[in-house]
Amino acid sequence: MKRRETLDVARNSLASLMIGLPLCIWNTEFACAVQSLTWPEFITRLTKLVSSQFSSDWNQDSYVDSVCRKIALLDLDGLPLSPIKQGRIEFQSLYKVNSFEVTQIAFDQGCRIPPHNHPGMTGVLTCLSGKLRVINYELTSEGQLKQVADVVLRQSEVSVLTANKHNIHQVIAVTPCVVMDIFTPPYNTERERKTKWYGN
C-alpha cells in the first residue's frame, strides 16, 4: 500500500471512530500512519488549542475531540512513566498553566478514586500502561447518581468528560497502571472547593 493510500485509510478510520464511538472512549492507535509529536510539540499545540475555552461559543464536545486527536499523535512510548508504589496512588504534575494542566497518575492494582465531579471542567484521561476501569455518572433530577458508562481502558485508550456530560466518574485500577489526565481549565482553589464526592 502506498503512503498516500495509507493516510487516506487513516483519515477514513478516524471519521468512523468519530461517528461510531461513544463520548467516553477513544483509541489512539490510528496515529501510526502519521508523524508523531514530541512532548514539547504536543504542549505547544495543546496550548494553542486550549485558548478556545475563552470564546463565548466554546464547544466542549468539539474541544475534547480535538484534544484526543492531539493525544493520538503524541509519542506515548517516549513519555517517562511515574513509578507505581505498593498500595498507593501517586500524582505528578507534568505541566500546569492557568488555562490547563497535565498530570500523570500511577495506581497500584485495586486502588480506587471514588465518584467525584469536575466543576466547570473538561477532562481527557489517557491510559499509558496497564488497565483502568472508568465508570461515568450523571445526576438525575432528584440528585441521584445515574451510571452512563463503564469501560476498561487499556494502553492508548482515552476517556473524556465535559462540564455537562459524564462529568462525574470513579476510577479503579484493574492492574497496576499509569494514566495521563488533561484538565481544562485546571483545578484551582475555587474548583477544589466546589468538587463533590459521592459515596465512599
Beta strands, then each sheet from edge to edge (+ up, - down):
strand 1: 26-27
strand 2: 89-96
strand 3: 101-107
strand 4: 112-116
strand 5: 122-129
strand 6: 132-139
strand 7: 145-153
strand 8: 157-161
strand 9: 168-173
strand 10: 177-184
sheet 1: 1+ 8- 5+ 10- 3+ 2-
sheet 2: 4+ 9- 6+ 7-
end
